[in-house]
Amino acid sequence: MDPIDFYDTDPEGYSEETFTADVSELRDRFLAHLPAGARILDLGCGSGRDTVAFRSMGFTVVPVDGSEGMCRVAVTNTGSPVRRLLFSDLDYDSEFDGVWACSSLLHVPSVELPRIMSLVHRALRPDGILYVSFKEGVYEGVRDGRYYTDATVGSLTDLVPSDLFSPVDVWTSREPGRGVTWVNGILRREGKR
C-alpha cells in the first residue's frame, strides 16, 4: 500500500495515536539551532501536533502533507490551512530557516531521497537546518502497510547528499510505550544557493 493511501484510510485514528506523543526533546534540539521567530516548514505534518507546538513557542510554521485525510485532520487540530503537497512536488525557494521532517521522509525509497533532499535544500535559506528521523535498522521495503527506509547512525549521512547537507547532530532515541528506536539527524544546509 502506498503510504498516502495508508494515511488516508483512517487519518482520525492515526491522529489520535500520535497527537499526544511527547517529542518535545526532539523539537528542543532542533530549535536550539534556529533563530527566535524562525520560519519552519513542517514537512509531512501528519496530525499537526508539531505545528501547534512550534506556533505556541512563537515560530511561524507552514504545515504540508501529501495525504488529503491528514491535511483535513491537521486543519482541525491547528485551526489553520494545511497545504496538500507531495515531497516530490516541493516548490519552495529559500523560504525557511528550518525544515522539520519528523517520521516523514522515512517513507521515501532511498533511491529517491537525493532528489527529495535537493528540493528540501532549495526550500531552506542559507545555513538552514533540517531535522529528519528514521526507524533504526537496515530494512527497506513495505512494513505495516507502508514503505519504509530505515537508517542507522552510520547510514543516515549516506542517505543525505553531502554536497547538500552536513551533519550537525545524529543520535538515537527510544519512543516510550512503543519500543521503537529512532535515528535522528540535525543537518545544516550547504552552499550559498
N, CA and C of each residue as an Amber inpcrd file, in Angstrom:
protein
   579
   0.8490000  -1.1930000   0.0000000   0.0000000   0.0000000   0.0000000
   0.8870000   1.2470000   0.0000000   0.5020000   2.1930000  -0.7990000
   1.1770000   3.4850000  -0.8330000   0.9980000   4.1700000   0.5260000
   2.0510000   4.8090000   1.0700000   1.8910000   5.4790000   2.3690000
   0.7340000   6.4740000   2.4060000   0.4940000   7.1860000   1.3120000
  -0.5930000   8.1630000   1.3100000  -1.9390000   7.4440000   1.4500000
  -2.0960000   6.3250000   0.7350000  -3.3280000   5.5440000   0.8770000
  -3.4960000   5.0670000   2.3130000  -2.3900000   4.6540000   2.9310000
  -2.4440000   4.1960000   4.3240000  -2.9790000   5.3090000   5.2320000
  -2.4210000   6.5040000   5.1000000  -2.8290000   7.6100000   5.9790000
  -4.2230000   8.1330000   5.6400000  -4.6330000   7.9770000   4.3780000
  -5.9820000   8.4020000   4.0020000  -7.0530000   7.4330000   4.5040000
  -6.6660000   6.2080000   4.8280000  -7.6300000   5.1960000   5.2630000
  -8.2900000   5.5530000   6.5950000  -7.4940000   6.0170000   7.5700000
  -8.0470000   6.3620000   8.8870000  -7.2330000   7.4980000   9.5130000
  -7.3020000   8.6820000   8.9200000  -6.4900000   9.7900000   9.4410000
  -6.8630000  10.1840000  10.8690000  -8.1390000  10.0740000  11.2150000
  -8.5600000  10.4330000  12.5720000  -7.9420000   9.4670000  13.5890000
  -7.9630000   8.1790000  13.2700000  -7.3630000   7.1870000  14.1670000
  -5.8700000   7.3900000  14.3220000  -5.1840000   7.6770000  13.2050000
  -3.7410000   7.9190000  13.2760000  -3.4510000   9.1670000  14.1020000
  -4.2690000  10.1920000  13.9310000  -4.0920000  11.4170000  14.7090000
  -4.2440000  11.1420000  16.2050000  -5.2520000  10.3540000  16.5630000
  -5.4480000  10.0130000  17.9810000  -4.2410000   9.2920000  18.5610000
  -3.6150000   8.4350000  17.7460000  -2.4340000   7.6800000  18.1970000
  -1.2100000   8.5660000  18.3990000  -1.0620000   9.5800000  17.5760000
   0.2040000  10.3230000  17.5350000   0.1610000  11.7420000  18.0880000
  -1.0220000  12.3440000  18.1890000  -1.0850000  13.7650000  18.5230000
  -0.5070000  14.0690000  19.9010000  -0.6510000  13.1670000  20.8440000
  -0.1680000  13.4300000  22.2060000   1.2310000  12.8640000  22.4620000
   1.8610000  12.2700000  21.4390000   3.2200000  11.7410000  21.6290000
   4.1560000  12.8780000  22.0250000   4.9650000  12.6420000  23.0380000
   5.8690000  13.6780000  23.5470000   7.1890000  13.6410000  22.7860000
   7.3480000  14.5450000  21.8450000   8.6040000  14.6710000  21.1050000
   9.2690000  16.0090000  21.4280000   8.9680000  16.5350000  22.6000000
   9.4850000  17.8550000  22.9760000  11.0090000  17.8900000  23.0010000
  11.6460000  16.7990000  23.4210000  13.1220000  16.7840000  23.4490000
  13.6730000  16.9190000  22.0290000  13.0490000  16.2430000  21.0720000
  13.4980000  16.3270000  19.6760000  13.2860000  17.7450000  19.1390000
  12.1130000  18.2980000  19.4090000  11.8400000  19.6780000  18.9540000
  12.8450000  20.6540000  19.5580000  13.1390000  20.4960000  20.8540000
  14.0750000  21.4140000  21.5190000  15.4670000  21.3420000  20.9040000
  15.9130000  20.1450000  20.5510000  17.2400000  20.0090000  19.9350000
  17.2750000  20.6840000  18.5720000  16.1860000  20.5870000  17.8270000
  16.0610000  21.2440000  16.5220000  16.0310000  22.7670000  16.6880000
  15.1890000  23.2350000  17.5950000  15.0180000  24.6780000  17.7880000
  16.2680000  25.3590000  18.3220000  17.1310000  24.6210000  18.9920000
  18.3760000  25.1940000  19.5160000  19.2650000  25.7280000  18.3920000
  19.0110000  25.3010000  17.1660000  19.8180000  25.7270000  16.0170000
  19.1310000  26.7960000  15.1690000  17.9620000  27.2550000  15.6130000
  17.2040000  28.2330000  14.8390000  17.0980000  29.5610000  15.5820000
  16.9990000  30.6600000  14.8380000  16.8020000  31.9630000  15.4970000
  15.3870000  32.0860000  16.0610000  15.2160000  32.9530000  17.0130000
  13.8830000  33.2220000  17.5750000  12.9520000  33.6420000  16.4420000
  11.7310000  33.1440000  16.4770000  10.7410000  33.5170000  15.4730000
  10.9900000  32.9500000  14.0940000  11.8410000  31.9380000  13.9950000
  12.1970000  31.3610000  12.6960000  10.9620000  30.8760000  11.9430000
  11.1220000  30.7760000  10.6350000  10.0760000  30.2450000   9.7570000
  10.3910000  28.7730000   9.4990000   9.4250000  27.8860000   9.8250000
   9.6340000  26.4390000   9.7700000   8.6460000  25.8030000   8.8110000
   9.1380000  24.8870000   7.9820000   8.2880000  24.0390000   7.1530000
   8.0970000  22.7200000   7.8880000   6.8510000  22.4020000   8.2420000
   6.5180000  21.1200000   8.8780000   6.1810000  20.1570000   7.7450000
   7.1950000  19.4080000   7.3040000   7.1250000  18.5850000   6.1050000
   6.5860000  17.1980000   6.4500000   5.3720000  16.9120000   5.9920000
   4.6980000  15.6850000   6.3950000   4.1400000  15.8720000   7.7910000
   3.3310000  16.9110000   7.9410000   2.8940000  17.3700000   9.2680000
   1.9610000  16.4040000   9.9780000   1.3950000  15.4240000   9.2490000
   0.5110000  14.4630000   9.9050000  -0.6420000  15.1480000  10.6140000
  -0.7820000  14.8660000  11.8940000  -1.8920000  15.4010000  12.6890000
  -1.7810000  16.8910000  12.9730000  -0.6180000  17.4810000  12.7330000
  -0.4020000  18.8980000  13.0410000   0.1550000  19.1370000  14.4330000
   0.4750000  18.0610000  15.1380000   0.9900000  18.1470000  16.5130000
   2.1560000  19.1280000  16.6480000   3.1470000  18.9980000  15.7680000
   4.3420000  19.8220000  15.9120000   4.1180000  21.2520000  15.4290000
   3.2340000  21.4270000  14.4610000   2.8670000  22.7790000  14.0400000
   2.2860000  23.5470000  15.2200000   1.3730000  22.9060000  15.9520000
   0.7650000  23.5360000  17.1230000   1.8360000  23.8950000  18.1480000
   2.7480000  22.9620000  18.4160000   3.7970000  23.1990000  19.4200000
   4.7300000  24.3410000  19.0010000   5.1910000  24.3260000  17.7490000
   6.0960000  25.3870000  17.2880000   5.4210000  26.7520000  17.3390000
   4.1770000  26.8080000  16.9160000   3.4610000  28.0950000  16.9380000
   3.2900000  28.6080000  18.3630000   3.0520000  27.7030000  19.3010000
   2.8840000  28.1290000  20.6950000   4.1750000  28.7240000  21.2600000
   5.3040000  28.4330000  20.6080000   6.5980000  28.9660000  21.0410000
   7.0160000  30.1860000  20.2230000   6.1210000  30.6860000  19.3740000
   6.3930000  31.9230000  18.6540000   7.0160000  31.7660000  17.2850000
   7.0170000  30.5550000  16.7430000   7.5880000  30.3430000  15.4130000
   6.4960000  30.4200000  14.3540000   6.8820000  30.8210000  13.1530000
   5.9780000  30.8310000  12.0140000   6.1110000  29.4720000  11.3360000
   4.9890000  28.7660000  11.1680000   5.0450000  27.3980000  10.6520000
   4.1290000  27.2450000   9.4500000   4.6550000  26.5810000   8.4190000
   3.8730000  26.2220000   7.2440000   3.7480000  24.7000000   7.2440000
   2.5440000  24.1580000   7.5270000   2.3550000  22.7130000   7.5320000
   1.9480000  22.1890000   6.1510000   2.5900000  21.0980000   5.7230000
   2.2220000  20.4380000   4.4650000   2.1800000  18.9320000   4.6890000
   1.3380000  18.2570000   3.9260000   1.2720000  16.8020000   3.9820000
   0.7330000  16.2990000   2.6500000   1.1410000  15.1130000   2.2440000
   0.6860000  14.5450000   0.9800000  -0.6570000  13.8590000   1.0660000
  -1.0940000  13.5350000   2.2740000  -2.3480000  12.8210000   2.4730000
  -3.5030000  13.8090000   2.6410000  -4.5130000  13.6600000   1.8090000
  -5.6820000  14.5280000   1.9130000  -6.3570000  14.3870000   3.2770000
  -6.4420000  13.1390000   3.7590000  -7.0650000  12.8940000   5.0570000
  -6.2910000  13.5240000   6.1990000  -4.9640000  13.4070000   6.1720000
  -4.1550000  14.0080000   7.2390000  -4.2210000  15.5230000   7.1690000
  -4.2900000  16.0860000   5.9730000  -4.4500000  17.5390000   5.8530000
  -5.7490000  17.9830000   6.5140000  -6.8160000  17.2410000   6.2610000
  -8.1200000  17.5730000   6.8450000  -8.0530000  17.5500000   8.3750000
  -7.4220000  16.5030000   8.9270000  -7.2910000  16.3830000  10.3840000
  -6.3950000  17.4970000  10.9280000  -5.3080000  17.7830000  10.2210000
  -4.3800000  18.8200000  10.6820000  -5.0320000  20.1990000  10.6660000
  -5.8930000  20.4630000   9.6970000  -6.6250000  21.7380000   9.6730000
  -7.4520000  21.8660000  10.9470000  -8.1260000  20.7980000  11.3220000
  -8.9290000  20.8050000  12.5500000  -8.0520000  21.0200000  13.7760000
  -6.9220000  20.3070000  13.8350000  -6.0490000  20.3860000  15.0150000
  -5.2870000  21.6990000  15.1270000  -4.9380000  22.2980000  13.9960000
  -4.1350000  23.5310000  14.0280000  -4.9860000  24.7900000  13.9140000
  -6.1880000  24.6430000  13.3670000  -7.0410000  25.8140000  13.1620000
  -6.5690000  26.7030000  12.0340000  -5.7640000  26.1460000  11.1240000
  -5.2590000  26.9470000  10.0110000  -5.1380000  26.0760000   8.7640000
  -4.9590000  26.6930000   7.5960000  -4.8210000  25.9190000   6.3670000
  -3.5880000  25.0040000   6.4150000  -3.7090000  23.8680000   5.7610000
  -2.6070000  22.9280000   5.6060000  -2.5320000  22.6060000   4.1220000
  -1.3820000  22.8010000   3.5500000  -1.2300000  22.5940000   2.1070000
  -1.0130000  21.1160000   1.7970000  -1.7920000  20.5990000   0.8600000
  -1.5670000  19.2240000   0.4050000  -0.4660000  19.2630000  -0.6450000
   0.6290000  18.5680000  -0.3470000   1.8070000  18.6400000  -1.2160000
   2.6340000  17.3790000  -1.0520000   2.9270000  16.7330000  -2.1650000
   3.8190000  15.5770000  -2.1500000   5.2590000  16.0560000  -2.0100000
   6.1060000  15.2300000  -1.4060000   7.5140000  15.5970000  -1.2750000
   8.1120000  15.9140000  -2.6420000   7.7450000  15.1330000  -3.6490000
   8.3100000  15.3000000  -4.9930000   7.8530000  16.5860000  -5.6790000
   6.8300000  17.2290000  -5.1180000   6.3300000  18.4880000  -5.6940000
   6.7230000  19.7150000  -4.8700000   7.6050000  19.5410000  -3.9200000
   8.0390000  20.6420000  -3.0500000   8.5580000  21.7880000  -3.9150000
   7.9480000  22.9680000  -3.7720000   8.2380000  24.0610000  -4.7000000
   8.6690000  25.3600000  -4.0130000   9.1030000  25.2760000  -2.7810000
   9.5450000  26.4770000  -2.0730000  10.9900000  26.7980000  -2.4520000
  11.3360000  28.0770000  -2.3760000  12.6840000  28.5130000  -2.7440000
  13.2020000  29.4990000  -1.6910000  14.1610000  29.0520000  -0.8920000
  14.8210000  29.8800000   0.1280000  13.8190000  30.5640000   1.0560000
  12.8180000  29.8340000   1.5190000  11.7590000  30.4220000   2.3300000
  11.8100000  30.0630000   3.8080000  12.6320000  29.0870000   4.1970000
  12.5570000  28.5830000   5.5680000  13.9200000  28.5640000   6.2560000
  13.8790000  28.8650000   7.5610000  15.0790000  28.7320000   8.3930000
  15.2630000  27.2810000   8.8170000  14.1540000  26.5500000   8.8900000
  14.2140000  25.1550000   9.3030000  13.1540000  24.3270000   8.6160000
  13.4870000  23.0640000   8.3680000  12.5200000  22.0870000   7.8660000
  12.4600000  20.9580000   8.8860000  11.2710000  20.6920000   9.3740000
  11.0170000  19.6490000  10.3660000  10.3680000  18.4800000   9.6280000
  11.1050000  17.3790000   9.4680000  10.6000000  16.1870000   8.7700000
  10.6160000  15.0270000   9.7630000   9.7120000  15.0950000  10.7210000
   9.6440000  14.0980000  11.7980000   8.8610000  12.8770000  11.3080000
   9.5410000  11.7660000  11.1830000   8.9080000  10.4970000  10.7730000
   8.1570000  10.6310000   9.4550000   8.7040000  11.3820000   8.5270000
   8.0160000  11.5530000   7.2490000   8.8640000  11.0910000   6.0640000
  10.0930000  11.5540000   5.9640000  10.9370000  11.1700000   4.8340000
  11.3140000   9.6950000   4.8730000  11.0440000   9.0270000   5.9800000
  11.3200000   7.5960000   6.0840000  10.4510000   6.7690000   5.1460000
   9.4210000   7.3930000   4.5630000   8.5710000   6.6890000   3.6010000
   9.0650000   6.8470000   2.1640000  10.1730000   7.5340000   1.9650000
  10.7370000   7.7390000   0.6310000  11.7760000   6.6440000   0.3580000
  11.6760000   5.9360000  -0.7750000  12.7090000   4.9570000  -1.1180000
  14.0830000   5.6230000  -1.1910000  15.1120000   4.9100000  -0.7650000
  16.4550000   5.5020000  -0.6970000  16.9330000   6.0270000  -2.0480000
  16.5320000   5.3780000  -3.1500000  16.9700000   5.8570000  -4.4680000
  16.3370000   7.1980000  -4.8250000  15.2020000   7.5370000  -4.1950000
  14.5290000   8.8010000  -4.4700000  14.9300000   9.9110000  -3.4960000
  15.5770000   9.5430000  -2.3920000  15.9130000  10.5460000  -1.3720000
  16.8050000  11.6700000  -1.8810000  17.8370000  11.3970000  -2.7040000
  18.6640000  12.5260000  -3.1640000  17.8650000  13.6180000  -3.8760000
  16.8900000  13.2290000  -4.7120000  16.0700000  14.2320000  -5.4020000
  15.2080000  15.0050000  -4.4150000  14.6030000  14.3040000  -3.4600000
  13.7690000  14.9710000  -2.4630000  14.6280000  15.8960000  -1.6080000
  15.8100000  15.4340000  -1.2300000  16.7140000  16.2620000  -0.4170000
  17.1390000  17.5180000  -1.1710000  17.2580000  17.4280000  -2.4910000
  17.6190000  18.6330000  -3.2540000  16.4780000  19.6470000  -3.2210000
  15.2360000  19.1670000  -3.1860000  14.0830000  20.0760000  -3.0870000
  13.9920000  20.6970000  -1.6900000  14.3140000  19.9110000  -0.6730000
  14.3570000  20.4420000   0.7000000  15.4650000  21.4870000   0.8120000
  16.6030000  21.1900000   0.2220000  17.7370000  22.1230000   0.2040000
  17.3140000  23.4580000  -0.4030000  16.6050000  23.3880000  -1.5330000
  16.1500000  24.6070000  -2.2090000  15.1610000  25.3940000  -1.3340000
  14.3510000  24.6870000  -0.5570000  13.3510000  25.3510000   0.2900000
  13.9820000  26.1140000   1.4490000  15.1760000  25.6900000   1.8610000
  15.8450000  26.3160000   3.0050000  16.6480000  27.5410000   2.6050000
  16.7480000  28.4690000   3.5380000  17.6390000  29.6070000   3.3800000
  19.0700000  29.1410000   3.6360000  20.0810000  29.9290000   3.2160000
  21.4630000  29.5510000   3.5130000  21.6540000  29.2710000   5.0050000
  22.3780000  28.2100000   5.3120000  22.6380000  27.7460000   6.6850000
  21.3730000  27.2540000   7.3910000  20.3000000  27.0000000   6.6290000
  19.0720000  26.4720000   7.2180000  19.2910000  25.0870000   7.8100000
  18.3850000  24.6900000   8.6790000  18.5120000  23.4410000   9.4320000
  17.3910000  22.4830000   9.0460000  17.7660000  21.2340000   8.8390000
  16.8150000  20.1620000   8.5460000  16.8610000  19.1470000   9.6830000
  15.6880000  18.7930000  10.2050000  15.5770000  17.6820000  11.1540000
  14.8960000  16.5220000  10.4290000  15.4820000  15.3190000  10.5250000
  14.8940000  14.1100000   9.9530000  14.9160000  13.0030000  10.9970000
  13.9980000  12.0460000  10.8530000  14.0390000  10.8670000  11.7050000
  13.6180000   9.6390000  10.9160000  14.3040000   8.5480000  11.1690000
  14.0560000   7.2680000  10.5290000  14.0130000   6.1980000  11.6100000
  13.2610000   5.1320000  11.3820000  13.3240000   3.9980000  12.2980000
  14.7140000   3.3840000  12.1860000  15.2660000   2.9540000  13.3220000
  16.6040000   2.3810000  13.3150000  16.5760000   0.9840000  12.6990000
  17.4950000   0.7550000  11.7820000  17.6120000  -0.5580000  11.1650000
  18.2130000  -0.4660000   9.7820000  18.2000000  -1.5810000   9.0850000
  18.7720000  -1.6360000   7.7380000  17.7260000  -2.0750000   6.7040000
  16.4850000  -2.1780000   7.1290000  15.4140000  -2.6520000   6.2530000
  14.9470000  -1.5510000   5.3050000  14.5840000  -1.9670000   4.0940000
  13.9120000  -1.0690000   3.1680000  12.8570000  -1.8660000   2.4270000
  11.6130000  -1.3940000   2.4880000  10.5150000  -2.0780000   1.8200000
   9.2170000  -1.8350000   2.5700000   8.1930000  -2.6100000   2.2320000
   6.8710000  -2.4380000   2.8310000   6.8080000  -3.1660000   4.1760000
   6.3510000  -2.4390000   5.1770000   6.1630000  -2.9710000   6.5260000
   4.9440000  -2.2730000   7.1220000   4.0700000  -3.0450000   7.7310000
   2.8820000  -2.4850000   8.3710000   2.0630000  -1.6210000   7.4110000
   1.9990000  -2.0280000   6.1510000   1.1680000  -1.3260000   5.1830000
   1.7610000  -0.0750000   4.5740000   3.0200000   0.2300000   4.8840000
   3.6760000   1.4240000   4.3430000   5.0960000   1.0920000   3.9100000
   5.6280000   1.9050000   2.9880000   7.0180000   1.7480000   2.5650000
   7.9120000   2.4490000   3.5700000   8.9940000   1.7820000   3.9590000
   9.9450000   2.3680000   4.9090000  11.3700000   2.2600000   4.3830000
  12.1300000   3.3030000   4.6380000  13.5810000   3.2690000   4.5220000
  14.1040000   3.4730000   5.9320000  14.7340000   2.4340000   6.4810000
  15.3140000   2.5310000   7.8210000  16.7280000   3.0890000   7.7160000
  17.2860000   3.4730000   8.8470000  18.6430000   4.0250000   8.8670000
  19.3180000   3.6560000  10.1730000  20.6250000   3.7610000  10.1680000
  21.4260000   3.6510000  11.3840000  22.1530000   4.9780000  11.5680000
  22.7710000   5.1530000  12.7080000  23.5380000   6.3880000  12.9240000
  24.5860000   6.5330000  11.8230000  25.2040000   5.4250000  11.4300000
  26.2230000   5.4710000  10.3830000  25.6610000   5.6830000   8.9940000
  24.4990000   5.0920000   8.7030000  23.9720000   5.1700000   7.3410000
  23.1600000   6.4310000   7.0670000  22.7450000   7.1290000   8.1050000
  21.9280000   8.3310000   7.8830000  22.6530000   9.3220000   6.9760000
  23.9160000   9.5400000   7.2280000  24.6490000  10.5090000   6.4050000
  24.8410000   9.9960000   4.9770000  24.7650000   8.6630000   4.7670000
  24.8400000   8.1240000   3.4050000  23.5560000   8.4030000   2.6200000
  22.4420000   8.5380000   3.3390000  21.1590000   8.7950000   2.6840000
  21.0130000  10.2520000   2.2490000  21.8500000  11.1150000   2.8080000
  21.7430000  12.5530000   2.5760000  22.9620000  13.0250000   1.7950000
  22.7770000  13.5690000   0.5920000  23.9280000  14.0230000  -0.1950000
  24.7830000  15.0450000   0.5640000  26.0830000  14.7610000   0.6690000
  26.9860000  15.6140000   1.4560000  27.2020000  16.9900000   0.8290000
  26.9240000  17.1270000  -0.4780000  27.0510000  18.4510000  -1.0870000
  25.8500000  19.3350000  -0.7650000  24.7770000  18.7310000  -0.2160000
  23.5790000  19.4840000   0.1330000  23.4770000  19.7760000   1.6300000
  23.8640000  18.7960000   2.4570000  23.7150000  18.9230000   3.9030000
  24.9200000  18.3420000   4.6270000  25.2830000  18.9940000   5.7300000
  26.3210000  18.4390000   6.5960000  25.7010000  18.1290000   7.9570000
  26.0990000  16.9980000   8.5520000  25.5160000  16.6290000   9.8470000
  25.9870000  17.5550000  10.9640000  25.0470000  17.9740000  11.7880000
  25.3460000  18.7690000  12.9760000  25.2430000  17.8810000  14.2110000
  24.2410000  17.0010000  14.2090000  23.9820000  16.1290000  15.3540000
  23.2070000  14.9160000  14.8510000  23.6880000  13.7120000  15.1500000
  22.9890000  12.4760000  14.7980000  22.9570000  11.6140000  16.0460000
  21.7710000  11.1300000  16.4320000  21.6340000  10.3640000  17.6670000
  20.4280000   9.4310000  17.5860000  20.3480000   8.5060000  18.5150000
  19.1870000   7.6270000  18.6000000  18.3450000   8.0250000  19.8050000
  17.0610000   7.7380000  19.6960000  16.1330000   7.9670000  20.8070000
  15.1610000   6.7990000  20.8480000  14.6360000   6.5390000  22.0080000
  13.6880000   5.4340000  22.2010000  12.3060000   6.0320000  22.4250000
  11.3320000   5.5320000  21.6820000   9.9680000   6.0320000  21.8210000
   9.2700000   5.3030000  22.9670000   8.8970000   6.0290000  24.0020000
   8.2260000   5.3960000  25.1410000   6.9100000   4.7380000  24.7110000
   6.6370000   3.5920000  25.2780000   5.3710000   2.9270000  25.0170000
   5.3570000   2.0150000  23.8150000   6.0970000   2.3640000  22.7610000
   6.0710000   1.5480000  21.5390000   7.3420000   0.7360000  21.3570000
   8.3890000   1.0850000  22.0840000   9.6400000   0.3440000  21.9660000
  10.3570000   0.5240000  20.6440000  10.0970000   1.6210000  19.9500000
  10.7430000   1.8970000  18.6720000  11.9820000   2.7640000  18.9180000
  13.0890000   2.3890000  18.2930000  14.2900000   3.2160000  18.3470000
  14.3660000   4.0250000  17.0540000  14.5870000   5.3170000  17.2230000
  14.6540000   6.2450000  16.0920000  16.0720000   6.7480000  15.9110000
  16.4510000   6.9590000  14.6590000  17.6960000   7.6430000  14.3240000
  17.3070000   9.0510000  13.9060000  17.8320000  10.0240000  14.6170000
  17.5030000  11.4340000  14.4070000  18.7130000  12.1640000  13.8490000
  18.4590000  13.1020000  12.9610000  19.5490000  13.8940000  12.4170000
  19.1940000  15.3550000  12.3230000  20.1120000  16.1890000  12.7490000
  20.0230000  17.6260000  12.5110000  21.1230000  17.9390000  11.5110000
  20.7260000  18.5000000  10.3710000  21.6280000  18.7170000   9.2640000
  21.5850000  20.1790000   8.8340000  22.7400000  20.6940000   8.4780000
  22.8110000  22.0970000   8.0400000  22.9180000  22.1580000   6.5210000
  22.1660000  23.0610000   5.9530000  22.1900000  23.2610000   4.5030000
  23.5560000  23.7700000   4.0640000  24.1100000  23.1400000   3.0560000
  25.3960000  23.5460000   2.4830000  25.1650000  24.4380000   1.2680000
  26.1450000  25.2430000   0.9380000  26.0900000  26.0530000  -0.2880000
  25.3300000  27.3410000  -0.1170000  25.6740000  28.3080000  -0.9440000
  25.0590000  29.6230000  -0.8540000  23.6670000  29.6460000  -1.5040000
  23.4270000  28.7910000  -2.4710000  22.1430000  28.8130000  -3.2070000
  21.5220000  27.4620000  -3.3000000
